Amino acid sequence: MKFTLDKTERYTIFRLHEENLNSILAPDLKSEFVFFSNEGVRNLILDLSDVKYVDSSGLSAILTANRLWKDYGCFVLTGANHPAVKKLIEISRLESILTIIPTTEEAIDYVFMEDIEKELTAESDDE
C-alpha cells in the first residue's frame, strides 16, 4: 500500500496513493488507522484524491477510522472527488455519518475550528 503522511502537532494527513481502495488494501489501511490512534494522532485527515474506486471493504476501513476518532478527536475525509467514489458514498448514505470536506486546505481549516471549539467548550465547562 502506497501512502504518504504529513504530520503536524494538530493533525496528520494520510494521503493514499492507490487507485483502488478494495479488499486487498482495506485490512492494511485499518491496521494503519489503529496504529495512528494508539500512537496518539488527535486528528486524522484521509485524502483520497488519487483513489478512483472504493469497494465495501474500503468503506469499512473508512468507517473504522471514523469510529476510532469519534470521541477522541476528529476524522475528516477529503479528496473523494472521483465520480465512482462520490457515488458509492452517496448510495451508502455515508455523507450523513462522515465529515467530508472537498479539499485538504478546507479540511485543515475544519480541524483547526473543531479544536478551537473543543478548547472553548472545555474552558466553559471548567468555570
C-alpha positions as CSV (number, residue, x, y, z in Angstrom):
1,M,0.0,0.0,0.0
2,K,1.4,3.3,-1.1
3,F,0.7,6.4,1.0
4,T,2.4,9.5,2.4
5,L,2.0,11.1,5.8
6,D,2.1,14.8,6.7
7,K,2.3,15.0,10.5
8,T,1.8,18.2,12.5
9,E,1.1,18.8,16.1
10,R,-2.6,19.3,15.5
11,Y,-3.3,16.8,12.7
12,T,-2.0,14.1,10.4
13,I,-2.8,14.0,6.7
14,F,-2.9,10.4,5.3
15,R,-2.7,10.5,1.5
16,L,-3.5,7.2,-0.1
17,H,-1.6,6.8,-3.4
18,E,-3.6,3.9,-4.8
19,E,-6.3,3.9,-7.5
20,N,-8.4,1.2,-5.7
21,L,-9.3,1.0,-2.1
22,N,-10.5,-2.5,-2.0
23,S,-10.5,-5.8,-0.1
24,I,-6.8,-6.2,-0.8
25,L,-5.8,-2.8,0.8
26,A,-8.5,-2.4,3.4
27,P,-7.0,-4.6,6.1
28,D,-3.7,-2.8,5.9
29,L,-5.4,0.5,6.0
30,K,-7.4,-0.4,9.1
31,S,-4.2,-1.5,10.8
32,E,-2.6,1.8,10.0
33,F,-5.6,3.6,11.5
34,V,-5.4,1.6,14.7
35,F,-1.7,2.3,14.9
36,F,-2.2,6.0,14.5
37,S,-5.0,6.1,17.0
38,N,-2.8,4.2,19.5
39,E,0.1,6.5,18.7
40,G,-2.0,9.5,19.8
41,V,-2.8,11.1,16.5
42,R,-5.5,13.5,17.6
43,N,-7.0,14.5,14.2
44,L,-6.7,12.5,11.0
45,I,-7.4,13.8,7.5
46,L,-7.8,11.0,4.9
47,D,-7.0,12.3,1.4
48,L,-8.5,10.1,-1.3
49,S,-7.5,12.4,-4.2
50,D,-5.7,9.5,-6.1
51,V,-8.5,6.9,-5.4
52,K,-10.8,6.1,-8.3
53,Y,-12.6,3.1,-6.9
54,V,-13.7,2.1,-3.4
55,D,-15.5,-1.2,-2.6
56,S,-17.4,-2.2,0.6
57,S,-14.1,-3.3,2.3
58,G,-12.7,0.1,1.6
59,L,-15.8,1.8,3.1
60,S,-15.4,-0.4,6.1
61,A,-11.9,0.8,6.6
62,I,-13.0,4.4,6.4
63,L,-15.8,3.8,8.9
64,T,-13.3,2.2,11.2
65,A,-11.3,5.4,11.2
66,N,-14.4,7.4,11.8
67,R,-15.2,5.2,14.9
68,L,-11.7,5.4,16.2
69,W,-11.7,9.2,16.2
70,K,-15.4,9.8,17.0
71,D,-14.9,10.5,20.7
72,Y,-11.2,11.2,20.7
73,G,-10.6,13.8,18.1
74,C,-11.6,14.5,14.5
75,F,-11.7,12.3,11.4
76,V,-12.1,14.1,8.0
77,L,-12.4,12.6,4.6
78,T,-11.2,14.7,1.7
79,G,-10.4,14.4,-2.0
80,A,-13.3,12.0,-2.5
81,N,-13.9,13.7,-5.9
82,H,-13.8,10.8,-8.4
83,P,-17.3,10.1,-9.6
84,A,-17.3,6.4,-8.7
85,V,-16.1,7.2,-5.1
86,K,-18.7,10.0,-4.7
87,K,-21.5,7.9,-6.0
88,L,-20.7,5.0,-3.6
89,I,-20.6,7.4,-0.6
90,E,-24.0,8.8,-1.7
91,I,-25.6,5.4,-2.3
92,S,-24.3,4.3,1.1
93,R,-25.6,7.5,2.7
94,L,-22.3,8.0,4.4
95,E,-22.3,11.7,3.8
96,S,-24.6,12.0,6.8
97,I,-22.1,10.0,9.0
98,L,-18.7,11.1,7.8
99,T,-17.2,14.6,7.8
100,I,-16.5,15.0,4.1
101,I,-14.6,18.2,3.0
102,P,-13.8,18.9,-0.7
103,T,-10.1,20.0,-0.3
104,T,-7.2,19.3,2.0
105,E,-6.9,23.0,2.8
106,E,-10.5,23.2,3.8
107,A,-10.1,20.0,5.9
108,I,-7.2,21.6,7.7
109,D,-9.3,24.7,8.5
110,Y,-12.1,22.5,9.7
111,V,-9.8,20.6,12.1
112,F,-8.5,23.9,13.5
113,M,-12.0,25.2,14.0
114,E,-13.0,21.9,15.7
115,D,-10.0,22.1,18.0
116,I,-10.8,25.7,19.0
117,E,-14.4,24.8,19.6
118,K,-13.4,21.9,21.9
119,E,-10.9,24.1,23.8
120,L,-13.6,26.8,24.3
121,T,-16.1,24.2,25.4
122,A,-13.6,22.7,27.9
123,E,-12.9,26.2,29.3
124,S,-16.6,27.0,29.8
125,D,-17.1,23.6,31.5
126,D,-14.3,24.4,33.9
127,E,-15.9,27.6,35.0
